[in-house]
């Protein structure tokens, strides 16, 4: 019987080539359909574990997510998506502040309507960010997603092998500072190689280095944010759809803040 690690590897080996093919060789219709499926599954996971015994509220939450996605498409069409992504990025900054200020985690039975609205904005902003990143450059989208995935994998294995110092113990006791530092080093190397084999004139090496460090930091904070949510609702995983990983949000947690914040920073500066 396969253990959890083997399941994680097999699932990743199946998903990543599919992701590459869709982003690099399909068209906008397939991209939008794929993003809508991902967001629906993510919203369904949230409604299933964060809303208890209230089907109408669950359906309303999913409906709000897709209403916001509808408006996101209008924002993209009229080239005013930046304002929405700024709002999403500010929400993430407030979440990061909450991570640092957590003193005690009290288990709750379900999320309030205001928190569900914030999650709906985050999910729709995630859709908007990925779609805009694709429209700007499919290659850069692949780079960002690959860097985030590499950060997750390297932090996991380096932390398992060399991890001693707990990192945000109350939120995620298995994460270590050694794992994060190791992931940062590996991601910087990967980012540097990517920079060298692509058009060097588009971005300075220092700018590329800064972006890679920022992506790693945001990736870790995104992982911790979803871990905190799972702590609040006393769940180990957000779902079971991905063997070895859990739910869709267990796989996308690190990417959730990276996409909007990197998108807005690279377009403003």
Residue, then its C-alpha position, 0 to 999 in steps of 0.5 A: x500500500x502506498x504511504x502518504x509521501x508516495x501519494x503526494x509524489x504521484x499526484x504531483x507528477x500527474x498534475x504538473x504536466x497537465x498544468x504545463x500543457x494547459x498554460x502553455x499550449x491551450x487557449x483562453x477558453x480552456x484557461x478560464x474553464x480550468x480556473x472556474x473549476x479550481x475556484x468552484x472546488x475551493x469554494x465547495x471545500x470552504x462551504x463544506x467544512x466552514x459552514x455547518x448544517x446550513x445549505x442555503x448559506x453554503x450555496x449563497x457563499x459559492x454564488x457570491x464567489x462566482x458573482x465576484x468572478x463575473x465582476x472580475x472578468x468585467x474589470x479585466x475586460x475594461x483594464x481596471x483589474x488593478x483596483x480589485x487586486x489592490x483590495x485583495x492584496x490589502x486583505x492579505x496584508x491584514x491576514x499576515x498581521x493577524x498571523x503575527x498577533x495570534x496568541x491563542x487559537x480558539x476552535x470555532x464551529x463555523x465562520x461568520x458571514x464577514x469572514x466568508x465574504x473575505x474568503x470569497x473576495x480572496x478566491x475571486x481575486x485569485x482567479x483574477x490574478x491568475x487570469x491576468x498573469x496568463x494574459x501577460x505571459x504564460x511563461x511567467x505564470x508557469x515560473x511563479x507557480x513552479x517557484x511556489x511548488x518548489x518552495x513547498x517541496x524543498x521546505x518539506x524535505x529539508x525540514x524533515x531532514x534538518x529541521x530543529x527550530x519550530x516556525x510558528x509553532x502554534x499555527x503549524x508545529x511541523x514547519x521549521x526555520x531550517x526548512x524555510x531557509x533551505x527552501x529560500x536558497x533552492x528557490x533563489x538558485x532556481x530563479x537565477x537559472x530561470x533568469x539566465x535562460x530567458x531574456x535578460x533585458x526585461x528585468x535586472x538580476x537584483x529585481x529578479x532576486x528580490x521577486x524570488x525572495x518575496x515569492x518565497x516569503x509570501x508562499x510561506x505566509x499563505x501556507x500558514x494562513x490556511x493552516x491557521x484557518x484549519x486550526x480554527x475549525x479543527x481540521x487537518x485537511x481542507x478536503x480529500x480530492x488530491x491523494x497525499x495532499x488533501x484538498x484543492x486549498x491544501x495544494x493552492x494555499x501557498x499560491x493564494x497570496x503570491x498571485x495577487x501581490x506579485x501581480x500588483x507589485x510588478x505592474x505598479x513598479 
